[in-house]
């Protein structure tokens, strides 16, 4: 069986405890985890938007609303910066084959720091986290523009400017002192005898259990094709095109990703994921993690399962439709030249407008990015593209929009649920 035709079963996922996942569901939508108590994980990874937010670049701490209707805030609480990268969907991240997370792969399993992970927190990431998802869940809480807030606004934002791990005990205390959470942790974790024992590790493990179990998806028309049910004619043509062109070389395996890093030459915009010694509003991708020049502008291959539900596309959400991102893959140079800023879904923030597309005026940087493109031109007719789109729709799970737990109506903190 070719790599792109591998089936998925429930046994392929990391095992989780149902009671821990239930705690994770509540925490996922509870703004108690954020510095100013005004944003949750679910704000940017919402059930109504298939685990994403429908925006090119997200609106984090300071914004209001969810999805494409989210606004950038007003007055002193308005956002100071857009989130530099697109909020990815969470589909199948609990699959046991997943070995790294984030667009640049900056979180991976490793013994490098003695805690099981190579992460931005290095040796300060606590021991005891169950899996990659548990570890990943800790980082948005301590990211200034995502959930933590700005210095002097709250104790969490202040703590992270001392050291990243200084904030996690503050968050854990917020959670465990809410009686409902405290009791739930005692019931769900064998080693927790009293709410005072709860640390950020248990919080991360609960969130990881929820994400791993909630976003499993392997009941698509494609999965039925694997057991002998034909696809619609256009999707079948698209499947054959997908396998016989270069698509399947990167979007390989049961999740349709090689988990490697490739330069697609997407149009650049937004604040960039800047580094302290390189404040240009650009995103160098994998090189930001490895400091290896050959990794510049390369990003992790996304899974294509449920991709039809998770527009816009690309690490910065540069393209609003599947047709547009396929056309870019077929001729990236022409696509870059034809791209216009109105294709990016960026909620209005006039105070940021001068910088949103500033990087495109840097001709040297644009030339550098143009030189590092891994895609070779590929001739595709409009019919071919339509067939590929049909095949990608055949990767949408029948129950993708009906999740086991879903969004809770209320959370133990009593804070509003987005």
C-alpha positions, 0 to 999 in steps of 0.5 A: 500500500503506498504511503498516501493510502495508509488507514487510521484507526483509534489505536493510532492515537495516544491514550488519554483519560476521559476525566482528564480530557473533560477537565481539559475541555473546560480549561480550553475555553476558560479565560482564567488561563490568560493574563487579563482573563480575556482570552482562551485557547478556544478563542483562536481554536474554536469548534465553530471554525474547525479548530481554527479562527478563520483569519490569516493572522490571529487577533490575540490578547486585547481583541474581542469576538471570535472567528472572522468577526473578531476585532482588534479592540479599542482604546488602551486594551486594543492589540499591540501586534497581530499574531505572526502566524496563522492559527492551525487546526488541531486535527489528529495532533494526538496521532502517535506519529506526530513528532513535532509541533508549531509551524517551525517545529520548535517543539519536539520530543527529545532528551536534550534538556532532561524533561522529554522535550526540545522546546523554547523553555529549554531546561525550564519546561517542567518534567512530567508532561505526558506528550507533545500536546501537553507541552504545547499547551503551556506556551500560548499562556505565556506568549505576550500577544497571545494570552499573557498580555503586556508587562504591568497589566497583570502578574503573569505578563510580569512574570514571563519577563523574568523567566518563562517558567515563573508564570506557570505557578501563578496560572496553576494557583488560579486554577486549583483554587477554584473549588470545582477545578480542584475537586475534578483534578483530585478525582481525575489524577491518581497522584493528586490528593488535594487541590493544592497539589495541582501544578501546571503539569496537570493542567497541561496534561488535561489540555493535552488529553482533550486536544488528543481525543477531541480532534480525531478525524478518520471517517472521511470519504477517503477513508471509506475509499480505503475500504473499497467505496469509490470516490466521486468521479472528480475526487477520484481524478483528483486523487490520481493527480495528487499521487502522480504529481509531487503532491504526495511527496510532501503530503504523505502518509495517513495524515498527509504530511511528511512533517518536514520543512519546505519553502513555498514562497508565500507572499510575506506580510504581518509583523513577522516572527522576529528575533531579538537580534533580527527585528525585521518584520519577516518570518524565517521559518525553521531557521528561527529554531535551528539557526541553520541558514539552509532552513531559512523560509521553510515551514512544516508541511501541514496535514490535509485532513479536514483542510477544506474546513480550515481556510485560509491557507499557508503559515500566514494564511495568505490564500483564502481558498483551496483553489488559490493555494493549489495555483500557488503550488503550481507556479509560486513565482507567478502567484507571488507576483499576482498576490494582492493584500486584499487576499489576506483576512486581517481584521481592521487595525488602523494603528498597525496598517503602516506595518502590515505590509511593510516587509514587501517594500524591502526589495533585498528581503523579497529577493532572498525569499524568492530565491528559496522556493522548493516548488517546481512549476507544474502545469495544471488546467482549471479542470485539474485544479477543480479535481484536486479541490474535490479530492481535498474535500474528500478528506473532510470527516463526516463528523468533523463538525460534531465533536465528542465534547464540543464547546462547554456552555459555562466554565468553572471560573464563571468567566464568559465562554467565547 
